[in-house]
Amino acid sequence: MENLIKKLEEQIAFLQHEISQMGDELYSQQKEVSILKKQISNFEKRINDLENNTESEIVIEDKKPPHY
């Protein structure tokens, strides 16, 4: 009986450790997803600005020279 209890305690400790690692990984992935969403939003805004031919936030180096 004591052997069974010890084995169950080991399994519980292992599972708690795994859950903690999964939580850390989930947090890391959520931060990455948030960054990627912001980048996508910025790209969409930039594409819309270029499609609408607006001058907002378009870097001069990105424009074609006048002889084109």
Secondary structure, DSSP 8 states (H G I E B T S, - for coil): -HHHHHHHHHHHHHHHHHHHHHHHHHHHHHHHHHHHHHHHHHHHHHHHHHHTT--TT--GGGS--TT-
